[in-house]
Amino acid sequence: MTIETLRSFLLWCLGINYVILVLWFLAFVLAHDFLHGLHARWFRLSAAQFDAIHYGGIGFYKIAIVMLNLVPYLALRMMA
């Protein structure tokens, strides 16, 4: 695998992961009550707990995207 192929792969991964992140955020914002009602049937979650779990998950996912896709991509770009 060449460095150019790896850079292209990381850039595609970055784009796909950000699309997933935006979709998660939009679903959380636009369908909040529906999603909370759905999960409240399975787990005893208050609205505050539900929000905290999703906020933490979105934050963790965003940090993972930056650390696992963006940073290696930038490092490979700086090597060239």
NORMO-V717588 format. One record per residue. N is the residue number from 0. RES is the residue in three letters. PHI is phi in whole degrees, -180 to 180 (999 if undefined). OMEGA is omega in whole degrees, 0 to 359 (NA if undefined). NEAR is the number of other C-alpha atoms within 12 Angstrom. Layout:
BEGIN
[[N;RES;PHI;OMEGA;NEAR] [N;RES;PHI;OMEGA;NEAR]]
END
This chain:
BEGIN
[[0;MET;999;180;8] [1;THR;-84;179;10] [2;ILE;-64;179;17] [3;GLU;-63;177;15] [4;THR;-66;179;14] [5;LEU;-65;177;19] [6;ARG;-62;179;25] [7;SER;-63;178;21] [8;PHE;-60;181;21] [9;LEU;-65;178;27] [10;LEU;-67;176;25] [11;TRP;-65;178;18] [12;CYS;-61;178;22] [13;LEU;-60;180;28] [14;GLY;-64;181;19] [15;ILE;-64;180;16] [16;ASN;-66;177;24] [17;TYR;-69;175;23] [18;VAL;-63;177;17] [19;ILE;-61;180;18] [20;LEU;-62;180;26] [21;VAL;-66;178;19] [22;LEU;-63;178;16] [23;TRP;-61;180;23] [24;PHE;-62;180;23] [25;LEU;-64;177;16] [26;ALA;-63;180;18] [27;PHE;-65;182;23] [28;VAL;-77;187;17] [29;LEU;-82;182;14] [30;ALA;-121;185;15] [31;HIS;-57;184;21] [32;ASP;-65;178;17] [33;PHE;-62;181;16] [34;LEU;-65;179;23] [35;HIS;-65;178;27] [36;GLY;-63;179;17] [37;LEU;-64;181;16] [38;HIS;-75;180;20] [39;ALA;-68;176;18] [40;ARG;-69;182;12] [41;TRP;-89;184;10] [42;PHE;-128;176;14] [43;ARG;-83;182;14] [44;LEU;-120;171;19] [45;SER;-79;179;16] [46;ALA;-63;180;21] [47;ALA;-66;178;14] [48;GLN;-65;179;16] [49;PHE;-60;179;24] [50;ASP;-63;181;21] [51;ALA;-65;179;17] [52;ILE;-64;181;18] [53;HIS;-70;178;26] [54;TYR;-62;177;20] [55;GLY;-65;179;15] [56;GLY;-65;178;18] [57;ILE;-64;178;25] [58;GLY;-64;179;18] [59;PHE;-63;181;17] [60;TYR;-64;179;24] [61;LYS;-65;178;24] [62;ILE;-64;178;19] [63;ALA;-64;178;20] [64;ILE;-62;181;27] [65;VAL;-64;185;23] [66;MET;-73;186;17] [67;LEU;-98;180;21] [68;ASN;-120;186;28] [69;LEU;-72;182;26] [70;VAL;-63;177;19] [71;PRO;-62;178;24] [72;TYR;-62;180;28] [73;LEU;-65;178;20] [74;ALA;-64;178;17] [75;LEU;-68;177;21] [76;ARG;-67;180;18] [77;MET;-72;178;11] [78;MET;-70;185;11] [79;ALA;-76;NA;11]]
END
